[in-house]
Amino acid sequence: MNPFESVLEILDGQWEKSIILKRNDFLVNQGDINTNLYFVEEGSLRVFIDDDKGEHTIRFGYKNSIITVLDSFLIEKPTFFYIQALKKCELKVISKANYMRIINSKKEYEEIWMNLLENFMYQQIEREIDLITYSPQKRFERVFKRSPQVFQEIPQKHIASYLRMTPETLSRILKNS
């Protein structure tokens, strides 16, 4: 069982509440202190930053994934990120306090949490390498191989932002694939 599945098993029955977001609703705004973890039961979301050059998609959440603003979750400071629903979403919620109480209750849970964080860090490193090193075509191919569900769940304009290319470039790549 991978660390993600193990965390879900640990949290089974431990979620504090459920919430529903409508399309385009914000779960988190830049500057919020948000230390919750969310499990996406239905729908899709994007994590992004907004600067003077526009919006930059960093990550997606979709059915059967966990999403949070990791900066705020880890250090309990205001986040740099937004999380916005791309479709109607049903989410389960657990606070960091309750999550950490559960994780710290057994050594094996702590190890699973560390493995999950390591996997997440590795994913971030892969993404940085993709963005710095590869052509738009190659970035597309690598993301498609790693996460084909993204292309079924997420609108193309947000995928293009995530891949750091124009929507037109993504459309051309999809047409030729």
C-alpha positions, 0 to 999 in steps of 0.5 A: 500500500502506498503512503497516500492509501495508508493515510486514507486508511488511518483517517477513515472515520476520523474526518471532522466534517464535510463541505461543499463548494460551488464552481469557482468558490475559493476554499483558501485565499492568499493570506489565510492561515489554513491548517486543514487537510481536505479529501476530495470526494467529488469535483476538482480544484486548483492551487495557484498563486497570483502575481503582477504577471497573472495566475500560475497554477501549481497543483490540482486536486481531484476525486480521491486526492488530498489537498491543502496549502502546504506552506500554511499547514506546515508552519501555520503562517499566512499562505501564498496560495489560493485554492479554487473549485473548478467544479462543484466539490464535496470535501472531507475536512480534518484540522492539523491538530486532529491529524497530528494527534492521530499521526503521532499516536503510533510510530508506524503512522509517523513513518507513513506521514514521513513517506507521504511528505517525501513522496510529495517533495519528490513530486515537487522536484520532478515538477521543477526539473520539468519546468526548467529543463524540458520543452513544452511537448516534453513537459506535456508528455511527462505530466500525461504519463504521471497524471493522466487523470488531470487531462480528464478532470481539469480545464485545458486553460488551467493545465496550460498554466500548470505546464507554463505554456499558452492554451494555444500551445497546449491545444496544438500539442493535444491535436498532434498527440 
